[in-house]
């Protein structure tokens, strides 16, 4: 649930419906979305960690300015104003189905686990962790299977579809073809108004290297490749890009293991943001295509090899099963040294 709430607020910030100085209160957001305060609190804290919100003295969270600082002029967002946000409309009316309350969080965790190989997914553990029935947990997994993030092996066990080099190459090819188109349609549709703010935050982060965290990089990737792209008015494009977004653009586990690539990631994002801020849509689309080059694939292959050798923090329902003898589409565990494996990607 907190991932869905985070998405509502993040989309509103990206689209310019919420601007620096707007103040959100936990109780008001919970009332507007007909939910409890616990997932709202988690979502607001996640957005604070990403640099989109700042915690104000006393109560409330303010939408951060381009430099990540607290804005001087504040405007309280009441229940009516929050409900009126286009991104919040899907929460109105009746309570969501049981599966939908946990779907986004499980989907994101499963997508993040893809770099560790064909992890086994324990249905009963999902039910215990989220306090739902096994029927609901099974419904969630069945829906994630349709997206292509998981599969069932010959023993009928649920497993994560691993992010192999072959799969990464296929996903990057798809993203190169569709994301520039989606970017153009999002901009030309007039729903995106935060280019200068994104550029300022990227420039600030770049000046702080090498002290930028994986969470910050993941937030920038999500902002460009998910939040902005989702403003495209073609739902078929958005659906086609979903697996690549979850396994690559929103994969915290992946970015945690590639710090040497942060400088290049930020510089490429800046190239896109600079052109967007200058209203150069063609240039922004080309810079995005350049950012999604095939050269990234080899680096991701090295990162997945490192992941096979290093400890991972995963939810209890994702488990390593090293003795199953079921490598998936070329996934392999190696003894490649971490020093050799972690090297910055470069364009060919």
C-alpha positions, 0 to 999 in steps of 0.5 A: 500500500505505501508504494501506491501512496508514494506513487500518487504523491510522486506523480503529483510532484513530477506533473507539477500538481504539487509544487515546492512549498506545498505541505502534506499532513499524514492524517489528511492524506490518510483521510483523502485516500481512505486508508490508515496512517501507517502506510501514509507515514511510510510513503512520506518517509520514503519520499523524504529519503528520495529528496522529494519531501522535507520534514518540517519542524513540528508536523507535516512534510513540504515539497522540496525545492530544486536544492532539496531545501525547505521552501520559505513559503508554505501552502497547506494541502487540505483534504479537498485539494489532495482528493482533486489531484488527478493521481489520487482519483483511483483511491476514491470511492470504495476500498481496494481489493485485498490483493491490490493493497499489497501488490505494488510492494510485492511486485517491487520486491520481486523485481529487485530480487531479479539480480540474485537469480531464480529465487524461490518465492514462499507463498505462505510467507507472503500471507504471514508478513502482510496478514492476508490469506494464502488465497490473496497471496496466490492471487498477487503472485498470479498477477505478477506472473502475467507481467513476466517477473516470476514463473513456476518451475517443473516442481510447481515452485514460484521463482523470480525470473532472473535478470540475465545478460540476455534478458537485460539486452532484450529489455534495453532494446525494448526501452530504447525503442519505446521510452523516447517515444513515451517521453515525447508524448508525456512532454507534448501532452503538457503534463510535465512541469518539473524539468528545471527542478529535476535538473537542479537536484541532479546538479546538486547530487553530481556536486556531492559525488562520491557521497551519493547513495544508491537510494538517491540514484534509484530515486532519480532513475524512478523519476525519469524512467517511471514517474515521467514516462508514466505521464505518456497518454498511451497505456500500451507503451506503459504496460510494455515497459513495466518489466524493464522498469521494475527489474532495471529502473526501480531496482534498489538491489542493482544500484546498491552494487554499482556505485562506480557507475553513479557518475555516469548515470547522473551525467546522462540524466543531466543531459536529458534534464538540461534539454527538457529544461530548454524545451528541446524535446528532440534532444531530450529523446536522443539523450535518453536513447543514448542513456539506454545504450547496449553498453550497460548490459555488460556492466549489469552482467558483472553486477549480477555476478557480484550479487551471487557472491555477496550477502543480500537483504531480501524479504523473508518470502524470497529465498536462495535455493542453491541446491535446486540444480535449476539455472534459468536461461544462462544464469550462472554463479561464478568466482569472479573477483569483486574488484574485477567485476565492479568497473564503470560502464562506458559507451562503445 
